[in-house]
């Protein structure tokens, strides 16, 4: 339940405080005073799209704040806590929930939920459980097939909701298989080309039979073979110097001479003996290096010109793979994974067959789910038609009859049914779709009747109606007011109205009045009672708040409303 709403800088409203509370609240006022801005403000609190044009001229921002009374525990409180906000316990298992929305003149919007900043989407989620807002645009929306289907589904309650959920699961499963099959068939030629290219690449890799790191090793070997003579000379000179071959003094002989000299002198100083030992180690190491160089030279002698040609030829084979695949590692990786991918591509025919079978099975399940949903909707359609017809009798359409039909329609995520609400306004008239045959006044009452009926199976804490009485007057307006009052026995009802016949049935009457300069201030929104209310009712009836005839009529309407309570 909405306890209070405050508006600042919204439309023509500079500042306004609306004490609402339980029951039926009627909001009236002169044209242009800002009545509809109340609904606009509620829309902002409920997560609707923010339009900077709604900011009052000359103001930097518009602010809407609302206090709701909600259960202290339940889906609403849980969602508020998930968003980081809090509800304030007030006893009896109830709590206060603070919501706010700020809209800047530049178009920036900020939402507050339970004292914490939150995305506007959180407000929209809460709105689904807090309020149903109906304006003249909603009457036009009732003309759409989707809105009529949604109305039937809401009335159908859990049985339709369960059937619809099962249908949607089956529909998504069927669509997933169908999309995969469509993609596979559409891409069959491309996949065939991919398979042929992959088969060729795998054959080339298999022919070359590369080894990991082989290209790097071959590059080193080819470099060595190409410079074999230079390497041979360098190794030979070094070997001769170490081994004593040739005419030059050898390292081994020099090291041996130095060691012997130190050993002779070591008798006088033991430190020289240590150096002699180190020279011996160096001599052993030099001998090892000389042996290694000898082996290296022997290996060079064994490598003839034919080995260099073979290495270059092998490098050319590997180079072909590198040019095609970017690197030898990439070619080796393709060799590892290509067989699996090729098997997948070669399996297209079998996959098409399997998916075709799966699609048939999914279509069968979908057909069963669709039939079950249609059956539930047909059952609900009969009951909805009868219930709305009964409600229309209470809304000054005693001879009207509503029929809800369920016919085969295009398949969609919402089912295979086309729902149409038909209205026969008087006996003998052929029921015609409300989208084409209902007048504005009839459509207003059909919409109200549907909401009243749906509220019995899908309760909503608060209803907000923006000129639900459009297109009606007289006795019909009285019946609309009476029905709103009855709806307010189980839900909070807020109605923006220009009819005294409707406002008379409200337990809480708020008036929005223009100030002398055309603005609206906090003091211009008042709770009316007694003579003030009678004067406002007279103004609604005749345009003259002090007309004796209008005042008499206003008192009669208020008396009628009290006697109906």
Beta strands, then each sheet from edge to edge (+ up, - down):
strand 1: 2-10
strand 2: 13-19
strand 3: 24-29
strand 4: 61-71
strand 5: 88-91
strand 6: 94-104
strand 7: 109-113
strand 8: 116-118
strand 9: 131-134
strand 10: 401-412
strand 11: 415-424
strand 12: 432-433
strand 13: 462-466
strand 14: 492-496
strand 15: 508-512
strand 16: 525-528
sheet 1: 2+ 1- 4+ 6- 5+
sheet 2: 2+ 1- 4+ 6- 7+ 8-
sheet 3: 9+ 13+ 14+ 3+ 15+ 16-
sheet 4: 10+ 11- 12+
end
